[in-house]
Amino acid sequence: MTIKLMALLAMAAATAAQAQEGKLVDYRCAQPPNIQVLFAVDGQHATLRLPGGRDVVLPARPAGSGFHYGNSRYSLRGKEDELRWTRGKGDPVECRAAIGESRDTQAAWRLKDTYWRLREVGGQPFLPASGQREPHLVLASKEQRMHGFAGCNRMLGGYEQEADSLRFAHVATTMMACVNGMDTETAFTHALERTARYRIDGDLLTLIDAEGATTAILQATALR
């Protein structure tokens, strides 16, 4: 049996297994992160898949129309291609199924030479104050250097990347004091120092530490 044939058989087996497991739907949300939901065939539960490899199984709840899955922390409500999901005491986030969007399109963003703006750090969404500049970073491919804005100060440093491994080195910032942004800056720089690998899902970059925990989530924008 050739390697190519073995690969095709493995792919077919994986597809069949997923079909038995349920329907996997990619959702694009008004606020990050984007999510995936695996709906069980029997409708008794749905698995919420978050960036960073976090899977949460949610049991079905009574719903007048459409669907409702949830537990004490997460809730999914929707109908057809539209979905609202809630985390903790946060406001519901509107999402829509990414119908017709190819995996190639979803993975089009490159790690390097992309403007990545901060969306979540330390498990908390980043919500800028009025007029606050957005924290971001760029991994420059030619210089093999990282530069960006940490929340109050400009930051720079080195990085090493191979396959899905990513480590930042000698992260430094300027020394200006700010009324807003210092807490974000501290959390952001600590997240970079802890990063051991990364994952790109669509336009979201998830930074992950050595234990597999998410340190930060950033969203892609064309380089400015």
N, C-alpha and C positions, 0 to 999 in steps of 0.2 A: 504494500500500500504506500503510495507516494505521500510526501509531506503535505502537498497541496490538497490531496483528497482527504487526508486526515483532518486538515484545518477546516475544510468544507463540512465534513461530518460533525466536527465539534461545534461549528457555528449553527448548524441545523439543530443539533441537540439542545443548544442553549436557547434557541428561539422557541423550540417546542416546550422546553421547561418553563419559559416565561409565559407562554400561552396558557399552560395548565395553572400557573401561579396566579395569573390575572392580567389586567391591562395596565401598562405603564404609560403615564401621561406626563409630558413636560409642560410646566406652566411658567409663563413670563409674568412677573408681578410688577405692580406700580412702584413698589419699594423693594429693595433687595432684602434677602436673597431670592433668586428664582428657585423654584422647588420642583421636585418630581413626586408623583403620587402613584403608588401601585395599588390598584383596586382589585380586591379578591374576587374571584369568579362568583362565589356564593353571596357576595355583598355584605358579609358579616364583619369585615374589617377593611381598613386601608392602611398602607404603610407610607408615612411621610418621609421622604428622603431629602435631607438637608445637605448643603455643601459641607465638605469635610468628612463625609462618610457616616453621618449620623442618621440612623433609621429609627423611626418611632412608629410602633404599631398602634393604631387607634380603632377602638371598637365602634360599630355602627350605633347611632342614636336615632330616636324617633324624628322623622321629618315629614312635614305636611306635603312637600313636593321636592323633587330633586334628591339630594343626599346630605347626610350629616354624620360626621365621624368626630370623635373627640375623647379626651380624658381631662384630668384636672389642669393640665398645662396647655395643651394644643387643641384647636378646633378647626375642622374643615367643613364648610357649607357651600353647596353649589348646585348648579343645574346645567346640564349639557356641557358646553365648553368654558363656562364661567365658574370661578371659585373664589371664595373669601376665606382666608385663613387667619387665625389669631394665635398669638403666643403670649401666655401669661395674661397680664392685665392690659396689654397693648391694644391699640385700635385695630380693627379688621383691615387686612391688606387685600386689595382687589387683584386678581390674577386671571389670565386667559390662556387656554391651551395653545401651545405653539404648533398648530396644525400646518403641515407642509414645510416646516423648517427642517432642513437637513442637518445631520450630525456634523457634516463638513462646515456648514455655516456656523453652527454653534461653537465649534472649536477653532474659528478663524483667528481669534485674537492671539497674538504672540506674547510670551512673557516679556521679552526684551523690546525696548524702544516703543513701549506703550505707556500712556499716561494712566496710571492706576489711582483712582480716588478712593479714600477710605469710606467704607460703609458700615463696618462693624469691628469692634476691638474688645477683647476680653469678654466676649459673649453679650456685649451691649451694643445696640445700634448707635451709630454716630449721628447726632442731630445738631447741626451747626447753629450757633447763635446768630441773630440778625447781623448781617454784614461781616460775619466771620469767614475768613479765607478757608477753603477746603484743604484738609491734609491730603497729601498724595505722594506718590513716588514714581520714579522712572528708572529702569535698569538700562543704562546705556551700553550697547553691545560693543562699540568700538573701544571705549575707554575701560570697559569692564568695571564701571563704577555706578553706584546708586546715588541719586540726588532727588530732593523733593522738599516738601514742607511738612513739618511734624505736628503743627497745631498752633505754635507760637513762633518758632524759629525755623530757619532753613536747616536742612539736614543733608548729610552726605556720608558716604562710606564705601566699602568694597563689598563684593559678593562673589560667591562661587556656586555655579550651577552645573549639574550633570544629571541627565535624565530627569527624574522628578525630585532630585535632591537640590536643596537651595539653602545656603547659609550666608548670613550677612556678617561682615567683619568691620570693626573700628567705626561703628555708627557714631557720628558726632553731630552736634547742633551748634548754632550760634548761641549767644548768651543773653538775649533780650528777655526781659520779664514782661508778662502780659496779664491783663485782667481776665480774659477768656482764653482758653486753649491749653493751659498748662497741664491739667489733668489728662486731657486727650494726648498731649505730647508725650507725657511719661508712659502712658499705657501703650501708645503706638511704638515708641522706641524699644520698650521692653518686649513687645510682641515680635519685633524684627530680630532682636537678640536671641529669642527662644526658637525661632523658625528653623526647622530641619528639612522640610520638603514643602512642595506646593501642588496645587491642583487647579486646573482651569475648567470651569463649567460654563459654556456659553461666554458671556462677557464678565463673569465673576472669577476673581483670583482668590483662592483660599490658601492661607498660610497655615502650616501645621507643625506642631512641635514634635519632639522625639517620641513622646508617648501617644501620639495620634490625636491630640486635642487641637482644635482650631484656635489660633492666636489672633487672626484678623481676617476680614473679608474686604476685598477692594473691587471696584467696578471699572471696566475699561472705557477709555475715551481716546479718540484719535489724538496722537501726540501733538501738543500745542507748541 
